[in-house]
Amino acid sequence: MVSLWEVAIKRRLDRPDFRVRPTTLRRGLLAAGYRELPVRGDHALALDLLPPIHRDPFDRMLLAQAHAEGLTLVTADGLLARYPGPIERI
């Protein structure tokens, strides 16, 4: 959900790196077997535990969700990968 939210906002800002339509992306992800993870209160609270390494609120929420859910966050973002915890940089 957070990734779709980011795509929707940044696409509306006419960012050249966010050209995909959120509806198309969601449909493709669900067809590929991905499940949606809604944002919950404990995810928001987990943000308070993160050191101020990365400023992007979407990336920080994805990391907070990974921590709260016991998941590994997969990212190409080197700055985000500097956080401790279950992160795999690709």
N, C-alpha and C positions, 0 to 999 in steps of 0.2 A: 504494500500500500504506500509506503514512504517513497519508494522509487517511482511509482506512478504519479504520485503527488509532485515530486520534483520535476519529472518530465512535463507534466501539464503546466506547471508554473513557468519553467524555463522555455518551453515551446512558445508560450504566449508572450514572453519577452523577446521572441524572435532570435534566440540563441542559435547559431548555425550548427552547433553540436547536439541539438535537441530537435531534430526535424520529424522524428517518428510521432505518429498520433498515439496518444495514450490508450485509446480504445483498441487500436491495432496491436500495440505492445501487450496489453492485458490479455487479449484474446489469444495471442501466440504463446504467452507464458502459461496460461491455463491449459491450452491444448498440449503443451509439452510436459504437463504434469506438475507444474509449480503450484503451490498453495499460497493463498494470501495470508499475511500476518497483519492483523489490525493493530493500531497503536492503542496501548492500554496505559492506565495510570502508572503501573510499575515500570513501564518503559520510560515514561517521562521522568519518574523519580531516579532512574538509573543514570540519567544525564548529569545529575548533580555529583555523581561519583567519578566522572571523567575529568582528567586534567585538561587544561586549556591548550591542547596541542593543535587541534584542527578547528577552524572557525565555521565550516560549512554545516548549517543546522541539519540538513538532510543526512549527511554522512555521519554526524554525531548520533542522530536518532537510530540509524541502521546499526551502529556499534552498540548503542545502549540496548537495543532489542536483542542483538546477538548475546550480549552479556546476560540479560534477564532470562532469555530462553535457553541458555546453554548451547548456543549454536556457534559455528565458525563463520565469521564474516570473510567473504572472498572479495578482494579489491585489487585494482591496479594502481590505486592512489598510495604513493610512497609515504606521504605525510600521515595518512590514516593508518597505515601499517606500522607506524611508530608506537601506537598504543599497546599497552600490555594486554594479554588475553588471547582468546581464540581467533586469530586473524591469519589468513593465508593470502600472501601477495602473489598475484599472477602477472 
